[in-house]
């Protein structure tokens, strides 16, 4: 794991665009396909909300495999120009489902996500229950009440100064979780890490490169603020670009064996090198 300078926060986005535009249709296609599949999964009756968290790390892992293949071809083309003509099949996105090596770690990551979500919902429910004790809150259960009325009733309670500490604790816990899972999927799929090392390494990488990630996050905040101005159309570019930038940051911080960033190692490398 490497420590990067603060300027790399901007460099990750620039390098992501350079890589992405080499196969623009493919990059946009795999990311949008991932979101479409997750949306369809979420609509499955009864099990949709449980199915989606388990599909997410597998589909994201497939997306990172595609980006790794794009990076491999880009590097090979520096020495062999014809390498740019090598096709990349969308089938590569689904290799993770067939590979037993990362399966257990990805399932464990899904379980961590579900456990964290349930824990946060439980804590919120306990907090709201305590705050509502002794207060007439029939508006929340009144069938005639509108959503606007319920929100108007809850907002003063949730934004009360006595609740700020609870929200601060929740924010810190969410930040820790986000740091631990930020690189978890590529570490599992592209470097063969188990769930605990992946979460640990991801947290350490983000915390030790906090200046770069501060700049990185600030730039993305500005980019996404502009999304409504484009009638949401810019998301077609920004969402894939964000995924590619995470991959660029990943290979920057964890260079492959031999110190050549971008060379894919680990359990899934054989699948990448054989797809032409």
Buried (B, 14 or more C-beta within 10 A) or exposed (E): EEEBEBEBBBBBBEBBBEBBEBBEEBBBBBBBBBEEBBEEBBEEEEEBEEBBBBBBBBBBBBBBBBBBBBBBBBBBBEEEEEBEEBEBEEEBBBBBEEBEBBBEBBBBBBEBBBEBEEEBEEBBEEBBEEBBEEEEBEBEEEEEBEEEEBEEBBEEBBEEEEBEEBEEEBEEBEEBBEBBBBBBBBBBBBBBBBBEBBBBBBBBBBEBBBBBBEBBEEBBEEBBEEBEEEEEEBBEBBBBBBBBBBBBBBBBBBBBEEEEBBBBBBBBBEBBEEBE
